[in-house]
Amino acid sequence: MAKRQISEPSTTALREQWLHALATKMKPIIDAKASIEIPAYRVACGFPSKGGELGKKTRVRGQCWSASASDDQHAEIFISPVEDDADKIAAILAHELIHAALPLAGHKRPFQVAATKIGHTKPFTTSEPTEEFMLWAAPLISTMGPYPHKHLNALVQVGEKKKQGARMLKCECEECGYTVRTTRKWLDEAGTPICPRKGHGRMVREIDDDES
């Protein structure tokens, strides 16, 4: 009888096991701190469906699909393969877990309140490992071992087509919802507009197809 070949575990399986294990450790803490209930979920290393292209100035680093979109009612969370820093991945994962619990909130007030309670700060469309976040997340990360993945270094997707033209991007005030539209050129040169209402500060820009 021929000797059966035993294959090594796939990198994909190892990455997903690592991500799921960290999410499992984080869930009860996020639930308690943010006063939310995270539903059943799955976590994978993969490109977001929109805005995750390589070779761009900025990109979407994580994405959550609502449990209602799944046939078995599991939220689907994806962490970009461009990410390989455990602290940053933890912050992105926590951000997406809140989205799983608040699928209709987007980045509006309910999401902002929950994210603030776990240590995230403005702008709430991004997620960075702040000092407050790391106070509770670092002990969990330290039990995980290295993330079994390395940064994807390709600059452009094979066969990628060049985008044509430009479009107006929406900027929105997180406080009152006031919106304006402008081009990426002016956003890059001058930053987002300031809301005309006193004390509301700069607006948050729309996520473009190739940005985060």
N, C-alpha and C positions, 0 to 999 in steps of 0.2 A: 504494500500500500504506500502510495506516495505521501511524503511528509507534508502536512498542511502548513502553508505559509501564514505566519502571523504578522499582520501589517501594523505599523505604528499608528497611534491615534492621529486623526487628521488635525491640522492646525485649526480648521474651522470649529471642530468639536471642542478643542481646548479653549479657544477664544470664547465660545458661547458658554462653556462651563464656568469660566472665570467671571464673565459678565453676569451670568445668572446667580452665581454664588455671592458676588458683591451686592447685587440688587436684593437678594434675600436678606442679607445683613442690614441693608439700609432701610428696607421697607418699614419695619415696625417703628424705627426712629423717626422717619419722615411722617408716617401716619400720626404719631404722637405730637411731634413738634408743630406740624402744619394743620392739625385737626382735620385730616382728610382720610379717606379709605381708598388705598390703591387697589384696583381690581386685579384679577388674574392677568398675567402678562408673559410674554416671551421677549428675550433680548438677543440680538445678533449683531455681529460685526458686518456691516454692509453699507453701501451708498444710499443716502436718502433718495427718494423718488424724484426730488427736484432740488436744484441748487447745490448739489454735491460735487460738481465737476472739478477735476484737478486743474492745476495751472492757472487758477484765478486768484485775484487779490485776496478775496475772502470767500468762504464757502460754508454751507450748512454742515454742522458737525454732528448733529443728531436729529432724530425724527421719531415721533410717536404716532401710530395709527390707533384710533379709538377702538375699544373692545367691541363696539357696535358694528364695526366694519368687518369683524372676523366671524366666520361661521361657528366657531366654538367659544365666542365671547372672551377672547384673550386680546388685550392690548398688545400691539406689535411695536417694539422699540428697536431702532437701528442706531448703532454707533459707527461713525465714518471710519474706514480703514486708514485714513490719513492720520488718525489719532493713535498715539502709542504711549502717552504719558499717563500714568495711573491716576494722579491727582486730578488732571483735567478730565479724564474719562469719568471719574467718580462724580465730578460736578455736572458734566453733561448728562450722565445717567440719572442723577437726582432730579435735574430739570425735566427730563422726559417722563420720569415716574409721576411727577406732579401733573404733567399734561394727561397722563393716563387716568388719573383720578378726577381731573377737571377738564374733560374733553371739549366742552362747549365754551370754555373761558378764553381760549387763545392766550394772549399775553395781557389781557385786561386785568381789572382790579382784583378779582378773586385769585387769579394766578399770582399776581404780584404780592398779595398778602401771604399766601402760602410759601412762596419762594423766599420772601424776606425772613420768615420764621426759621428757615433752615440755613440762613446765612448768605443767600444770594442778594445781589444789589443791582441797581440800574446800570445799564439798560437791560431789561428783563428778557430781551430777545436773544441774549447771549448768556453763557454760564461759565464763570471762572471760579477756581478754588480759592475763595477769599479766606482770610484768617479765621473768621467766625465759622465758616463752613468746615474748615479743616480741623477745628477743635474737636468736633465729634466724628468727622469722617476719617481722619488720619489713623486712629486706632483700628478701624475696620480695614482700611487699606493695608495696614502693616501685617495683617494676618493672611493676606491673599497670595503673597509671593509675586514675582514679576508677571506683568501682563504678557501672555504668550503671543505677541504680535509685534511687528516692526513697522514703522512709518512707511507708507506707500509713496515712493519717490518719483513716480512717473509724472511728467509735466503736463502731458495732454493725453486724452483718451485716444486710443488707436482708431483712426478713421473719423475723428471728430470733424464736423463741418463748421466752418467759420460763421459766426453770427452776423447777420446783416442789420445795419441801421441801429437806431437808438430809440428808447421809449421813455416816457415820463414816469418817474417813480413817485409813489405816494409816500408822504411823510405825515405822521399822525402824532398828536399830543397825547401822551399817556394819561394826563389828568382829565381832559375834557373831551377828547376825541376830535378836536379841530384838525382838518386835513388840508394839505396843499400838495401839488405835484410839481416836480422839477426834474431836470436831467441829471444823470450820474456825474457828468462833467462838473456841474456846479456843486454837487454834494461832495465830490472829491476835493474841490478847491476851497469851498467855504464852509463845509459841514452842513448839517441839517438846519432848517429854518428854526427861528425862535417863535414859540406860540405868542400871539398878540395879547393873550390874557395875562395879566400881571402875575408874576411869580411862577408861571408854569414851565419856563425854561425851554430847552431845545426839544424838538420832536424826535420821534423814533422813525427811522426809514423803513420802507417796505423791503422785504426779502426779495431780491431779484433772482432770476433763474440761475445765475452763476455766482450768487453771493449768499452770505449768512448775515 
